[in-house]
Amino acid sequence: MGKLTNGYDNNMYEKFKKRLKEEIKLSGMTTKELAEKVGVTDPMITQYYTTDKLPSVPTFEKLCRALDVSADYLLGLTDE
């Protein structure tokens, strides 16, 4: 098991950050557009994939819906 960061397995956390950044790019949305859809600030979206800041569960759900990806995919539990 990887090192825990904020109670999360470090490998899962790193996959989340990488996949979130990739999915934002693939979506064609800017971080500002995504932030508006999710109801957070533009800098907060950036913090999710560049720092140790994690979204709340409701925000995480909104991210998944806005990016049209599963929670399992963003967390690295599946590759689909």
PDB file of N, CA, C and O in Angstrom:
ATOM      1  N   MET A   1       0.840  -1.175   0.000  1.00  0.00           N
ATOM      2  CA  MET A   1       0.000   0.000   0.000  1.00  0.00           C
ATOM      3  C   MET A   1       0.890   1.244   0.000  1.00  0.00           C
ATOM      4  O   MET A   1       1.908   1.285   0.690  1.00  0.00           O
ATOM      5  N   GLY A   2       0.502   2.248  -0.770  1.00  0.00           N
ATOM      6  CA  GLY A   2       1.280   3.475  -0.830  1.00  0.00           C
ATOM      7  C   GLY A   2       1.102   4.325   0.413  1.00  0.00           C
ATOM      8  O   GLY A   2       0.236   4.054   1.244  1.00  0.00           O
ATOM      9  N   LYS A   3       1.909   5.333   0.534  1.00  0.00           N
ATOM     10  CA  LYS A   3       1.831   6.275   1.648  1.00  0.00           C
ATOM     11  C   LYS A   3       0.474   6.967   1.649  1.00  0.00           C
ATOM     12  O   LYS A   3      -0.044   7.341   0.596  1.00  0.00           O
ATOM     13  N   LEU A   4      -0.091   7.132   2.825  1.00  0.00           N
ATOM     14  CA  LEU A   4      -1.388   7.792   2.921  1.00  0.00           C
ATOM     15  C   LEU A   4      -1.217   9.300   2.945  1.00  0.00           C
ATOM     16  O   LEU A   4      -0.373   9.826   3.671  1.00  0.00           O
ATOM     17  N   THR A   5      -2.012   9.988   2.154  1.00  0.00           N
ATOM     18  CA  THR A   5      -2.036  11.443   2.111  1.00  0.00           C
ATOM     19  C   THR A   5      -3.463  11.863   2.418  1.00  0.00           C
ATOM     20  O   THR A   5      -4.383  11.523   1.674  1.00  0.00           O
ATOM     21  N   ASN A   6      -3.656  12.597   3.501  1.00  0.00           N
ATOM     22  CA  ASN A   6      -5.007  13.012   3.908  1.00  0.00           C
ATOM     23  C   ASN A   6      -5.949  11.815   4.011  1.00  0.00           C
ATOM     24  O   ASN A   6      -7.137  11.933   3.707  1.00  0.00           O
ATOM     25  N   GLY A   7      -5.427  10.665   4.436  1.00  0.00           N
ATOM     26  CA  GLY A   7      -6.257   9.479   4.589  1.00  0.00           C
ATOM     27  C   GLY A   7      -6.455   8.697   3.300  1.00  0.00           C
ATOM     28  O   GLY A   7      -7.183   7.705   3.301  1.00  0.00           O
ATOM     29  N   TYR A   8      -5.844   9.099   2.221  1.00  0.00           N
ATOM     30  CA  TYR A   8      -5.994   8.422   0.934  1.00  0.00           C
ATOM     31  C   TYR A   8      -4.696   7.737   0.557  1.00  0.00           C
ATOM     32  O   TYR A   8      -3.612   8.232   0.864  1.00  0.00           O
ATOM     33  N   ASP A   9      -4.807   6.609  -0.102  1.00  0.00           N
ATOM     34  CA  ASP A   9      -3.631   5.925  -0.612  1.00  0.00           C
ATOM     35  C   ASP A   9      -2.945   6.857  -1.607  1.00  0.00           C
ATOM     36  O   ASP A   9      -3.596   7.388  -2.507  1.00  0.00           O
ATOM     37  N   ASN A  10      -1.644   7.059  -1.454  1.00  0.00           N
ATOM     38  CA  ASN A  10      -0.906   8.008  -2.282  1.00  0.00           C
ATOM     39  C   ASN A  10      -0.998   7.676  -3.768  1.00  0.00           C
ATOM     40  O   ASN A  10      -1.097   8.585  -4.592  1.00  0.00           O
ATOM     41  N   ASN A  11      -0.968   6.386  -4.129  1.00  0.00           N
ATOM     42  CA  ASN A  11      -1.066   6.015  -5.545  1.00  0.00           C
ATOM     43  C   ASN A  11      -2.406   6.443  -6.129  1.00  0.00           C
ATOM     44  O   ASN A  11      -2.467   6.952  -7.249  1.00  0.00           O
ATOM     45  N   MET A  12      -3.485   6.235  -5.364  1.00  0.00           N
ATOM     46  CA  MET A  12      -4.803   6.636  -5.835  1.00  0.00           C
ATOM     47  C   MET A  12      -4.869   8.154  -5.959  1.00  0.00           C
ATOM     48  O   MET A  12      -5.429   8.689  -6.916  1.00  0.00           O
ATOM     49  N   TYR A  13      -4.294   8.828  -4.985  1.00  0.00           N
ATOM     50  CA  TYR A  13      -4.313  10.283  -4.986  1.00  0.00           C
ATOM     51  C   TYR A  13      -3.570  10.834  -6.200  1.00  0.00           C
ATOM     52  O   TYR A  13      -4.051  11.759  -6.853  1.00  0.00           O
ATOM     53  N   GLU A  14      -2.412  10.278  -6.501  1.00  0.00           N
ATOM     54  CA  GLU A  14      -1.640  10.729  -7.663  1.00  0.00           C
ATOM     55  C   GLU A  14      -2.378  10.427  -8.965  1.00  0.00           C
ATOM     56  O   GLU A  14      -2.349  11.236  -9.893  1.00  0.00           O
ATOM     57  N   LYS A  15      -3.036   9.278  -9.043  1.00  0.00           N
ATOM     58  CA  LYS A  15      -3.829   8.962 -10.241  1.00  0.00           C
ATOM     59  C   LYS A  15      -4.960   9.959 -10.398  1.00  0.00           C
ATOM     60  O   LYS A  15      -5.241  10.422 -11.504  1.00  0.00           O
ATOM     61  N   PHE A  16      -5.619  10.292  -9.274  1.00  0.00           N
ATOM     62  CA  PHE A  16      -6.708  11.261  -9.327  1.00  0.00           C
ATOM     63  C   PHE A  16      -6.216  12.583  -9.905  1.00  0.00           C
ATOM     64  O   PHE A  16      -6.840  13.132 -10.813  1.00  0.00           O
ATOM     65  N   LYS A  17      -5.120  13.090  -9.395  1.00  0.00           N
ATOM     66  CA  LYS A  17      -4.592  14.368  -9.871  1.00  0.00           C
ATOM     67  C   LYS A  17      -4.260  14.307 -11.359  1.00  0.00           C
ATOM     68  O   LYS A  17      -4.607  15.213 -12.116  1.00  0.00           O
ATOM     69  N   LYS A  18      -3.592  13.243 -11.771  1.00  0.00           N
ATOM     70  CA  LYS A  18      -3.201  13.099 -13.178  1.00  0.00           C
ATOM     71  C   LYS A  18      -4.425  12.977 -14.083  1.00  0.00           C
ATOM     72  O   LYS A  18      -4.508  13.630 -15.123  1.00  0.00           O
ATOM     73  N   ARG A  19      -5.371  12.135 -13.676  1.00  0.00           N
ATOM     74  CA  ARG A  19      -6.554  11.920 -14.517  1.00  0.00           C
ATOM     75  C   ARG A  19      -7.451  13.149 -14.560  1.00  0.00           C
ATOM     76  O   ARG A  19      -8.031  13.453 -15.602  1.00  0.00           O
ATOM     77  N   LEU A  20      -7.571  13.849 -13.457  1.00  0.00           N
ATOM     78  CA  LEU A  20      -8.380  15.065 -13.462  1.00  0.00           C
ATOM     79  C   LEU A  20      -7.807  16.062 -14.457  1.00  0.00           C
ATOM     80  O   LEU A  20      -8.541  16.629 -15.266  1.00  0.00           O
ATOM     81  N   LYS A  21      -6.518  16.271 -14.401  1.00  0.00           N
ATOM     82  CA  LYS A  21      -5.878  17.219 -15.323  1.00  0.00           C
ATOM     83  C   LYS A  21      -6.079  16.773 -16.777  1.00  0.00           C
ATOM     84  O   LYS A  21      -6.387  17.596 -17.640  1.00  0.00           O
ATOM     85  N   GLU A  22      -5.908  15.480 -17.048  1.00  0.00           N
ATOM     86  CA  GLU A  22      -6.088  14.959 -18.407  1.00  0.00           C
ATOM     87  C   GLU A  22      -7.526  15.136 -18.880  1.00  0.00           C
ATOM     88  O   GLU A  22      -7.763  15.546 -20.016  1.00  0.00           O
ATOM     89  N   GLU A  23      -8.484  14.828 -18.010  1.00  0.00           N
ATOM     90  CA  GLU A  23      -9.890  14.916 -18.405  1.00  0.00           C
ATOM     91  C   GLU A  23     -10.331  16.354 -18.637  1.00  0.00           C
ATOM     92  O   GLU A  23     -11.168  16.615 -19.502  1.00  0.00           O
ATOM     93  N   ILE A  24      -9.784  17.274 -17.884  1.00  0.00           N
ATOM     94  CA  ILE A  24     -10.103  18.679 -18.128  1.00  0.00           C
ATOM     95  C   ILE A  24      -9.618  19.070 -19.517  1.00  0.00           C
ATOM     96  O   ILE A  24     -10.334  19.735 -20.266  1.00  0.00           O
ATOM     97  N   LYS A  25      -8.405  18.658 -19.858  1.00  0.00           N
ATOM     98  CA  LYS A  25      -7.853  18.966 -21.178  1.00  0.00           C
ATOM     99  C   LYS A  25      -8.699  18.323 -22.283  1.00  0.00           C
ATOM    100  O   LYS A  25      -9.019  18.969 -23.280  1.00  0.00           O
ATOM    101  N   LEU A  26      -9.057  17.049 -22.100  1.00  0.00           N
ATOM    102  CA  LEU A  26      -9.849  16.339 -23.107  1.00  0.00           C
ATOM    103  C   LEU A  26     -11.251  16.925 -23.267  1.00  0.00           C
ATOM    104  O   LEU A  26     -11.841  16.852 -24.345  1.00  0.00           O
ATOM    105  N   SER A  27     -11.777  17.501 -22.195  1.00  0.00           N
ATOM    106  CA  SER A  27     -13.139  18.038 -22.242  1.00  0.00           C
ATOM    107  C   SER A  27     -13.232  19.278 -23.123  1.00  0.00           C
ATOM    108  O   SER A  27     -14.306  19.610 -23.626  1.00  0.00           O
ATOM    109  N   GLY A  28     -12.102  19.963 -23.307  1.00  0.00           N
ATOM    110  CA  GLY A  28     -12.114  21.206 -24.068  1.00  0.00           C
ATOM    111  C   GLY A  28     -12.553  22.401 -23.235  1.00  0.00           C
ATOM    112  O   GLY A  28     -12.585  23.528 -23.727  1.00  0.00           O
ATOM    113  N   MET A  29     -12.896  22.152 -21.961  1.00  0.00           N
ATOM    114  CA  MET A  29     -13.291  23.246 -21.073  1.00  0.00           C
ATOM    115  C   MET A  29     -12.048  23.881 -20.455  1.00  0.00           C
ATOM    116  O   MET A  29     -11.022  23.229 -20.262  1.00  0.00           O
ATOM    117  N   THR A  30     -12.171  25.147 -20.158  1.00  0.00           N
ATOM    118  CA  THR A  30     -11.138  25.795 -19.357  1.00  0.00           C
ATOM    119  C   THR A  30     -11.420  25.466 -17.893  1.00  0.00           C
ATOM    120  O   THR A  30     -12.516  25.018 -17.554  1.00  0.00           O
ATOM    121  N   THR A  31     -10.440  25.685 -17.038  1.00  0.00           N
ATOM    122  CA  THR A  31     -10.688  25.453 -15.621  1.00  0.00           C
ATOM    123  C   THR A  31     -11.766  26.418 -15.107  1.00  0.00           C
ATOM    124  O   THR A  31     -12.506  26.084 -14.182  1.00  0.00           O
ATOM    125  N   LYS A  32     -11.852  27.582 -15.690  1.00  0.00           N
ATOM    126  CA  LYS A  32     -12.891  28.536 -15.297  1.00  0.00           C
ATOM    127  C   LYS A  32     -14.274  28.008 -15.657  1.00  0.00           C
ATOM    128  O   LYS A  32     -15.200  28.098 -14.851  1.00  0.00           O
ATOM    129  N   GLU A  33     -14.422  27.459 -16.855  1.00  0.00           N
ATOM    130  CA  GLU A  33     -15.709  26.898 -17.263  1.00  0.00           C
ATOM    131  C   GLU A  33     -16.106  25.722 -16.377  1.00  0.00           C
ATOM    132  O   GLU A  33     -17.261  25.603 -15.968  1.00  0.00           O
ATOM    133  N   LEU A  34     -15.139  24.857 -16.085  1.00  0.00           N
ATOM    134  CA  LEU A  34     -15.412  23.713 -15.217  1.00  0.00           C
ATOM    135  C   LEU A  34     -15.789  24.195 -13.817  1.00  0.00           C
ATOM    136  O   LEU A  34     -16.726  23.678 -13.210  1.00  0.00           O
ATOM    137  N   ALA A  35     -15.069  25.168 -13.318  1.00  0.00           N
ATOM    138  CA  ALA A  35     -15.353  25.703 -11.988  1.00  0.00           C
ATOM    139  C   ALA A  35     -16.782  26.232 -11.910  1.00  0.00           C
ATOM    140  O   ALA A  35     -17.468  26.023 -10.909  1.00  0.00           O
ATOM    141  N   GLU A  36     -17.230  26.908 -12.953  1.00  0.00           N
ATOM    142  CA  GLU A  36     -18.597  27.436 -12.972  1.00  0.00           C
ATOM    143  C   GLU A  36     -19.618  26.307 -12.948  1.00  0.00           C
ATOM    144  O   GLU A  36     -20.639  26.410 -12.267  1.00  0.00           O
ATOM    145  N   LYS A  37     -19.354  25.231 -13.684  1.00  0.00           N
ATOM    146  CA  LYS A  37     -20.268  24.080 -13.704  1.00  0.00           C
ATOM    147  C   LYS A  37     -20.321  23.381 -12.347  1.00  0.00           C
ATOM    148  O   LYS A  37     -21.370  22.887 -11.934  1.00  0.00           O
ATOM    149  N   VAL A  38     -19.194  23.347 -11.669  1.00  0.00           N
ATOM    150  CA  VAL A  38     -19.075  22.600 -10.425  1.00  0.00           C
ATOM    151  C   VAL A  38     -19.447  23.458  -9.211  1.00  0.00           C
ATOM    152  O   VAL A  38     -19.828  22.927  -8.168  1.00  0.00           O
ATOM    153  N   GLY A  39     -19.337  24.769  -9.347  1.00  0.00           N
ATOM    154  CA  GLY A  39     -19.686  25.661  -8.252  1.00  0.00           C
ATOM    155  C   GLY A  39     -18.543  25.971  -7.302  1.00  0.00           C
ATOM    156  O   GLY A  39     -18.752  26.214  -6.114  1.00  0.00           O
ATOM    157  N   VAL A  40     -17.323  25.958  -7.847  1.00  0.00           N
ATOM    158  CA  VAL A  40     -16.140  26.347  -7.069  1.00  0.00           C
ATOM    159  C   VAL A  40     -15.380  27.402  -7.871  1.00  0.00           C
ATOM    160  O   VAL A  40     -15.784  27.759  -8.978  1.00  0.00           O
ATOM    161  N   THR A  41     -14.294  27.890  -7.313  1.00  0.00           N
ATOM    162  CA  THR A  41     -13.498  28.895  -8.020  1.00  0.00           C
ATOM    163  C   THR A  41     -12.515  28.230  -8.986  1.00  0.00           C
ATOM    164  O   THR A  41     -12.156  27.062  -8.833  1.00  0.00           O
ATOM    165  N   ASP A  42     -12.100  28.995  -9.967  1.00  0.00           N
ATOM    166  CA  ASP A  42     -11.096  28.540 -10.932  1.00  0.00           C
ATOM    167  C   ASP A  42      -9.811  28.084 -10.221  1.00  0.00           C
ATOM    168  O   ASP A  42      -9.301  27.006 -10.525  1.00  0.00           O
ATOM    169  N   PRO A  43      -9.278  28.880  -9.281  1.00  0.00           N
ATOM    170  CA  PRO A  43      -8.064  28.425  -8.588  1.00  0.00           C
ATOM    171  C   PRO A  43      -8.265  27.117  -7.811  1.00  0.00           C
ATOM    172  O   PRO A  43      -7.330  26.330  -7.665  1.00  0.00           O
ATOM    173  N   MET A  44      -9.482  26.888  -7.317  1.00  0.00           N
ATOM    174  CA  MET A  44      -9.747  25.653  -6.570  1.00  0.00           C
ATOM    175  C   MET A  44      -9.610  24.437  -7.492  1.00  0.00           C
ATOM    176  O   MET A  44      -9.047  23.420  -7.087  1.00  0.00           O
ATOM    177  N   ILE A  45     -10.113  24.530  -8.716  1.00  0.00           N
ATOM    178  CA  ILE A  45      -9.965  23.426  -9.670  1.00  0.00           C
ATOM    179  C   ILE A  45      -8.486  23.126  -9.872  1.00  0.00           C
ATOM    180  O   ILE A  45      -8.077  21.965  -9.830  1.00  0.00           O
ATOM    181  N   THR A  46      -7.694  24.148 -10.089  1.00  0.00           N
ATOM    182  CA  THR A  46      -6.256  23.967 -10.285  1.00  0.00           C
ATOM    183  C   THR A  46      -5.614  23.328  -9.062  1.00  0.00           C
ATOM    184  O   THR A  46      -4.741  22.470  -9.195  1.00  0.00           O
ATOM    185  N   GLN A  47      -6.037  23.738  -7.880  1.00  0.00           N
ATOM    186  CA  GLN A  47      -5.479  23.162  -6.654  1.00  0.00           C
ATOM    187  C   GLN A  47      -5.748  21.663  -6.557  1.00  0.00           C
ATOM    188  O   GLN A  47      -4.931  20.928  -6.002  1.00  0.00           O
ATOM    189  N   TYR A  48      -6.863  21.203  -7.080  1.00  0.00           N
ATOM    190  CA  TYR A  48      -7.189  19.776  -7.006  1.00  0.00           C
ATOM    191  C   TYR A  48      -6.153  18.918  -7.727  1.00  0.00           C
ATOM    192  O   TYR A  48      -5.912  17.782  -7.319  1.00  0.00           O
ATOM    193  N   TYR A  49      -5.537  19.435  -8.787  1.00  0.00           N
ATOM    194  CA  TYR A  49      -4.540  18.603  -9.487  1.00  0.00           C
ATOM    195  C   TYR A  49      -3.100  19.073  -9.307  1.00  0.00           C
ATOM    196  O   TYR A  49      -2.187  18.493  -9.895  1.00  0.00           O
ATOM    197  N   THR A  50      -2.881  20.115  -8.504  1.00  0.00           N
ATOM    198  CA  THR A  50      -1.506  20.575  -8.284  1.00  0.00           C
ATOM    199  C   THR A  50      -1.076  20.565  -6.820  1.00  0.00           C
ATOM    200  O   THR A  50       0.113  20.691  -6.527  1.00  0.00           O
ATOM    201  N   THR A  51      -2.027  20.417  -5.899  1.00  0.00           N
ATOM    202  CA  THR A  51      -1.700  20.446  -4.471  1.00  0.00           C
ATOM    203  C   THR A  51      -2.328  19.250  -3.772  1.00  0.00           C
ATOM    204  O   THR A  51      -2.833  18.335  -4.421  1.00  0.00           O
ATOM    205  N   ASP A  52      -2.292  19.262  -2.452  1.00  0.00           N
ATOM    206  CA  ASP A  52      -2.906  18.201  -1.654  1.00  0.00           C
ATOM    207  C   ASP A  52      -4.380  18.463  -1.367  1.00  0.00           C
ATOM    208  O   ASP A  52      -4.994  17.726  -0.596  1.00  0.00           O
ATOM    209  N   LYS A  53      -4.946  19.476  -1.961  1.00  0.00           N
ATOM    210  CA  LYS A  53      -6.357  19.815  -1.745  1.00  0.00           C
ATOM    211  C   LYS A  53      -7.242  18.804  -2.450  1.00  0.00           C
ATOM    212  O   LYS A  53      -7.071  18.532  -3.639  1.00  0.00           O
ATOM    213  N   LEU A  54      -8.195  18.250  -1.702  1.00  0.00           N
ATOM    214  CA  LEU A  54      -9.136  17.296  -2.272  1.00  0.00           C
ATOM    215  C   LEU A  54     -10.528  17.913  -2.315  1.00  0.00           C
ATOM    216  O   LEU A  54     -10.893  18.679  -1.423  1.00  0.00           O
ATOM    217  N   PRO A  55     -11.310  17.588  -3.344  1.00  0.00           N
ATOM    218  CA  PRO A  55     -12.674  18.108  -3.395  1.00  0.00           C
ATOM    219  C   PRO A  55     -13.546  17.405  -2.357  1.00  0.00           C
ATOM    220  O   PRO A  55     -13.263  16.277  -1.951  1.00  0.00           O
ATOM    221  N   SER A  56     -14.596  18.081  -1.939  1.00  0.00           N
ATOM    222  CA  SER A  56     -15.590  17.442  -1.072  1.00  0.00           C
ATOM    223  C   SER A  56     -16.310  16.379  -1.895  1.00  0.00           C
ATOM    224  O   SER A  56     -16.202  16.364  -3.121  1.00  0.00           O
ATOM    225  N   VAL A  57     -17.030  15.507  -1.241  1.00  0.00           N
ATOM    226  CA  VAL A  57     -17.760  14.462  -1.965  1.00  0.00           C
ATOM    227  C   VAL A  57     -18.773  15.073  -2.937  1.00  0.00           C
ATOM    228  O   VAL A  57     -18.820  14.637  -4.088  1.00  0.00           O
ATOM    229  N   PRO A  58     -19.583  16.058  -2.539  1.00  0.00           N
ATOM    230  CA  PRO A  58     -20.509  16.649  -3.515  1.00  0.00           C
ATOM    231  C   PRO A  58     -19.783  17.299  -4.701  1.00  0.00           C
ATOM    232  O   PRO A  58     -20.247  17.207  -5.838  1.00  0.00           O
ATOM    233  N   THR A  59     -18.660  17.947  -4.441  1.00  0.00           N
ATOM    234  CA  THR A  59     -17.893  18.568  -5.528  1.00  0.00           C
ATOM    235  C   THR A  59     -17.282  17.500  -6.421  1.00  0.00           C
ATOM    236  O   THR A  59     -17.252  17.654  -7.642  1.00  0.00           O
ATOM    237  N   PHE A  60     -16.796  16.423  -5.824  1.00  0.00           N
ATOM    238  CA  PHE A  60     -16.242  15.318  -6.605  1.00  0.00           C
ATOM    239  C   PHE A  60     -17.306  14.739  -7.537  1.00  0.00           C
ATOM    240  O   PHE A  60     -17.028  14.451  -8.701  1.00  0.00           O
ATOM    241  N   GLU A  61     -18.516  14.573  -7.025  1.00  0.00           N
ATOM    242  CA  GLU A  61     -19.616  14.071  -7.859  1.00  0.00           C
ATOM    243  C   GLU A  61     -19.879  15.026  -9.028  1.00  0.00           C
ATOM    244  O   GLU A  61     -20.078  14.584 -10.160  1.00  0.00           O
ATOM    245  N   LYS A  62     -19.879  16.323  -8.754  1.00  0.00           N
ATOM    246  CA  LYS A  62     -20.109  17.312  -9.812  1.00  0.00           C
ATOM    247  C   LYS A  62     -18.981  17.302 -10.837  1.00  0.00           C
ATOM    248  O   LYS A  62     -19.225  17.473 -12.031  1.00  0.00           O
ATOM    249  N   LEU A  63     -17.748  17.104 -10.377  1.00  0.00           N
ATOM    250  CA  LEU A  63     -16.616  16.998 -11.311  1.00  0.00           C
ATOM    251  C   LEU A  63     -16.820  15.819 -12.251  1.00  0.00           C
ATOM    252  O   LEU A  63     -16.646  15.945 -13.463  1.00  0.00           O
ATOM    253  N   CYS A  64     -17.190  14.677 -11.691  1.00  0.00           N
ATOM    254  CA  CYS A  64     -17.412  13.478 -12.514  1.00  0.00           C
ATOM    255  C   CYS A  64     -18.496  13.722 -13.552  1.00  0.00           C
ATOM    256  O   CYS A  64     -18.342  13.362 -14.719  1.00  0.00           O
ATOM    257  N   ARG A  65     -19.593  14.334 -13.123  1.00  0.00           N
ATOM    258  CA  ARG A  65     -20.698  14.605 -14.054  1.00  0.00           C
ATOM    259  C   ARG A  65     -20.287  15.612 -15.135  1.00  0.00           C
ATOM    260  O   ARG A  65     -20.584  15.418 -16.314  1.00  0.00           O
ATOM    261  N   ALA A  66     -19.616  16.670 -14.734  1.00  0.00           N
ATOM    262  CA  ALA A  66     -19.218  17.709 -15.689  1.00  0.00           C
ATOM    263  C   ALA A  66     -18.224  17.171 -16.717  1.00  0.00           C
ATOM    264  O   ALA A  66     -18.247  17.572 -17.881  1.00  0.00           O
ATOM    265  N   LEU A  67     -17.353  16.261 -16.278  1.00  0.00           N
ATOM    266  CA  LEU A  67     -16.339  15.699 -17.178  1.00  0.00           C
ATOM    267  C   LEU A  67     -16.811  14.411 -17.843  1.00  0.00           C
ATOM    268  O   LEU A  67     -16.113  13.857 -18.693  1.00  0.00           O
ATOM    269  N   ASP A  68     -17.988  13.934 -17.463  1.00  0.00           N
ATOM    270  CA  ASP A  68     -18.581  12.714 -18.011  1.00  0.00           C
ATOM    271  C   ASP A  68     -17.647  11.510 -17.837  1.00  0.00           C
ATOM    272  O   ASP A  68     -17.391  10.763 -18.781  1.00  0.00           O
ATOM    273  N   VAL A  69     -17.147  11.341 -16.610  1.00  0.00           N
ATOM    274  CA  VAL A  69     -16.307  10.198 -16.267  1.00  0.00           C
ATOM    275  C   VAL A  69     -16.815   9.602 -14.958  1.00  0.00           C
ATOM    276  O   VAL A  69     -17.495  10.271 -14.180  1.00  0.00           O
ATOM    277  N   SER A  70     -16.480   8.345 -14.731  1.00  0.00           N
ATOM    278  CA  SER A  70     -16.901   7.704 -13.489  1.00  0.00           C
ATOM    279  C   SER A  70     -15.968   8.078 -12.346  1.00  0.00           C
ATOM    280  O   SER A  70     -14.807   8.431 -12.560  1.00  0.00           O
ATOM    281  N   ALA A  71     -16.492   7.995 -11.142  1.00  0.00           N
ATOM    282  CA  ALA A  71     -15.681   8.220  -9.950  1.00  0.00           C
ATOM    283  C   ALA A  71     -14.555   7.199  -9.897  1.00  0.00           C
ATOM    284  O   ALA A  71     -13.419   7.539  -9.564  1.00  0.00           O
ATOM    285  N   ASP A  72     -14.867   5.943 -10.224  1.00  0.00           N
ATOM    286  CA  ASP A  72     -13.846   4.892 -10.211  1.00  0.00           C
ATOM    287  C   ASP A  72     -12.700   5.230 -11.161  1.00  0.00           C
ATOM    288  O   ASP A  72     -11.536   4.988 -10.842  1.00  0.00           O
ATOM    289  N   TYR A  73     -13.024   5.784 -12.319  1.00  0.00           N
ATOM    290  CA  TYR A  73     -11.974   6.144 -13.274  1.00  0.00           C
ATOM    291  C   TYR A  73     -11.092   7.256 -12.699  1.00  0.00           C
ATOM    292  O   TYR A  73      -9.866   7.140 -12.711  1.00  0.00           O
ATOM    293  N   LEU A  74     -11.705   8.332 -12.196  1.00  0.00           N
ATOM    294  CA  LEU A  74     -10.905   9.441 -11.661  1.00  0.00           C
ATOM    295  C   LEU A  74     -10.027   9.004 -10.491  1.00  0.00           C
ATOM    296  O   LEU A  74      -8.935   9.537 -10.291  1.00  0.00           O
ATOM    297  N   LEU A  75     -10.512   8.032  -9.722  1.00  0.00           N
ATOM    298  CA  LEU A  75      -9.741   7.547  -8.580  1.00  0.00           C
ATOM    299  C   LEU A  75      -8.701   6.497  -8.962  1.00  0.00           C
ATOM    300  O   LEU A  75      -7.900   6.081  -8.124  1.00  0.00           O
ATOM    301  N   GLY A  76      -8.711   6.068 -10.225  1.00  0.00           N
ATOM    302  CA  GLY A  76      -7.735   5.087 -10.675  1.00  0.00           C
ATOM    303  C   GLY A  76      -8.111   3.663 -10.331  1.00  0.00           C
ATOM    304  O   GLY A  76      -7.262   2.772 -10.367  1.00  0.00           O
ATOM    305  N   LEU A  77      -9.381   3.431  -9.995  1.00  0.00           N
ATOM    306  CA  LEU A  77      -9.831   2.078  -9.656  1.00  0.00           C
ATOM    307  C   LEU A  77     -10.157   1.262 -10.902  1.00  0.00           C
ATOM    308  O   LEU A  77     -10.220   0.034 -10.851  1.00  0.00           O
ATOM    309  N   THR A  78     -10.362   1.949 -12.011  1.00  0.00           N
ATOM    310  CA  THR A  78     -10.613   1.308 -13.289  1.00  0.00           C
ATOM    311  C   THR A  78      -9.990   2.160 -14.386  1.00  0.00           C
ATOM    312  O   THR A  78      -9.766   3.357 -14.207  1.00  0.00           O
ATOM    313  N   ASP A  79      -9.717   1.540 -15.505  1.00  0.00           N
ATOM    314  CA  ASP A  79      -9.146   2.288 -16.623  1.00  0.00           C
ATOM    315  C   ASP A  79     -10.202   2.629 -17.658  1.00  0.00           C
ATOM    316  O   ASP A  79      -9.871   3.121 -18.737  1.00  0.00           O
ATOM    317  N   GLU A  80     -11.458   2.378 -17.352  1.00  0.00           N
ATOM    318  CA  GLU A  80     -12.551   2.662 -18.291  1.00  0.00           C
ATOM    319  C   GLU A  80     -13.381   3.815 -17.812  1.00  0.00           C
ATOM    320  O   GLU A  80     -14.346   4.197 -18.473  1.00  0.00           O
TER     321      GLU A  80
END
